[in-house]
Amino acid sequence: MTLDDVTIGARLQIARKDIGLTQGEVGKQMELATSTVSEIEAGKRSVTGGELHQFARLYHRPLAFFFEHEPDESPGFGYLFREADLSILDRSSIVLFHQLVRDYTQIEEVVEAAPLPLPPDYSRFGFRTEQDAETLAEMERGRLGLGDAPVKDLMNLLDAIVGIKAFLVPVDHQSWSGIVARDKGGRPCVAVNAKEESYRRNFALAHEYGHVLAHLAKEGLPAARIDRAINLAQRSADESFANAFASAFLMPRPAILGQLDRVLGANSGQFTDADLAHLAMQFGVSGQALSARLVSLRKLPRHVHDEYGNRRSFSDLAKALGYELEDWSLKPTLPARFRYLALKAFEESRISLTKLAELLRVNSDELRRRLRSAGGTWAEAGTTG
């Protein structure tokens, strides 16, 4: 028995538990006896290269994961793995989110990137009400110098400016809306469903942004949270706050009221479903989100908002107005800063092309063709691993 056998075995056990499989289930899928899986995890039996490759595919982890002597698990991701509920969020989605965060941290270390400032912690300020959420949204917009302009690429704003690592992760469970967890260094990380339309993702990201600012660091609360899509009657005070923050941040009061006045002035005081859909797309939100915002500003009767979803599909109406909506993805979407740092590491020969392809979640042959088409030094760079 060698140290490497023990190390690899321990990492294999962590990866198996993360994905929620028993030793027996792993044995069946890999055509190994349960006792063999147990011996490998205990370091009593060496794993072959072929077996390790199978384990990696089964557990959705890169091979490098199994050679780490010291696990870097954070309390946040530990909580997510313990609380995973298959009816809400499958474990493979958490594993993917976890690996994306680990890869991001690794590539920052490889290129020695200066750390981004952490977002402010408002958890001790007593923000609770929807009016508090409006105030916080105005504070953040002022801090970031956004004025009243629409924010349609919130993922990259959060990642590169606010200091919240943000990803779009494809999941199938529609009852899941967002995940927040702190990484090993304490930085908040957010994932929302890549298979939702962009306007839904934008609101979900802003919702989780509100949680990070006001709730994630609250004493006595876990260092992570899984947001479930629940009906309004069951929504907690924290969820209502995060929704109000998202609404106010994405649809600032002066901008919404100004746009509304212009529409009403042009239409002799009439405000149609088409007008609502057009304004919603201007601010990168759904029709329901915009109508709810107008209700909160006392510009739309609540019964009109309640009936809106029954009258006509927002997506159909937006498409009829010429907006492109089918932009959801079956692959994880990485923030621009992540991709930039990975390409920088490759160009400086700090990582190989194979490693770059692994980080970017693309085929290495296709990536090689893209880099050659781009010209420059990329085609010859990245000769070290």
SULFEN-V678310 format. One record per backbone hydrogen bond with DSSP energy under -1.0 kcal/mol. CO is the residue of the C=O (numbers start at 0). NH is the residue of the N-H. If there is no record, write none. Layout:
BEGIN
<<CO/NH> <CO/NH>>
END
This chain:
BEGIN
<<1/5> <2/6> <3/7> <4/8> <5/9> <6/10> <7/11> <8/12> <9/13> <10/14> <11/15> <12/16> <13/17> <14/18> <15/20> <21/25> <22/26> <23/27> <24/28> <25/29> <26/31> <32/36> <33/37> <34/38> <35/39> <36/40> <37/41> <38/43> <39/42> <47/51> <48/52> <49/53> <50/54> <51/55> <52/56> <53/57> <54/58> <55/60> <61/64> <62/65> <63/66> <73/77> <74/78> <75/79> <76/80> <77/81> <78/82> <84/87> <84/88> <89/92> <90/94> <91/95> <92/96> <93/97> <94/98> <95/99> <96/100> <97/101> <98/102> <99/103> <100/104> <101/105> <102/106> <103/107> <104/108> <105/109> <106/110> <107/112> <121/124> <128/132> <129/133> <130/134> <131/135> <132/136> <133/137> <134/138> <135/139> <136/140> <137/141> <138/142> <139/143> <140/145> <145/148> <152/156> <153/157> <154/158> <155/159> <156/160> <156/161> <157/162> <157/163> <164/189> <166/191> <167/332> <168/193> <172/175> <174/228> <177/226> <178/190> <179/224> <180/188> <182/185> <186/182> <187/164> <188/180> <189/166> <190/178> <191/168> <192/195> <193/328> <196/200> <197/201> <198/202> <199/203> <200/204> <201/205> <202/206> <203/207> <204/208> <205/209> <206/210> <207/211> <208/212> <209/213> <210/214> <210/215> <212/121> <214/217> <217/220> <222/181> <224/179> <226/176> <226/177> <230/233> <231/234> <235/239> <236/240> <237/241> <238/242> <239/243> <240/244> <241/245> <242/246> <243/247> <244/248> <245/249> <246/250> <251/255> <252/256> <253/257> <254/258> <255/259> <256/260> <257/261> <258/262> <259/263> <260/264> <261/265> <262/266> <263/268> <266/269> <271/275> <272/276> <273/277> <274/278> <275/279> <276/280> <277/281> <278/282> <279/284> <285/289> <286/290> <287/291> <288/292> <289/293> <290/294> <291/295> <292/296> <293/298> <294/297> <300/304> <301/305> <302/306> <303/307> <306/309> <307/310> <307/311> <312/316> <313/317> <314/318> <315/319> <316/320> <317/322> <318/321> <324/326> <332/167> <334/338> <335/339> <336/340> <337/341> <338/342> <339/343> <340/344> <341/345> <342/346> <343/347> <344/349> <345/348> <351/355> <352/356> <353/357> <354/358> <355/359> <356/361> <362/366> <363/367> <364/368> <365/369> <366/370> <367/371> <368/372> <369/373>>
END
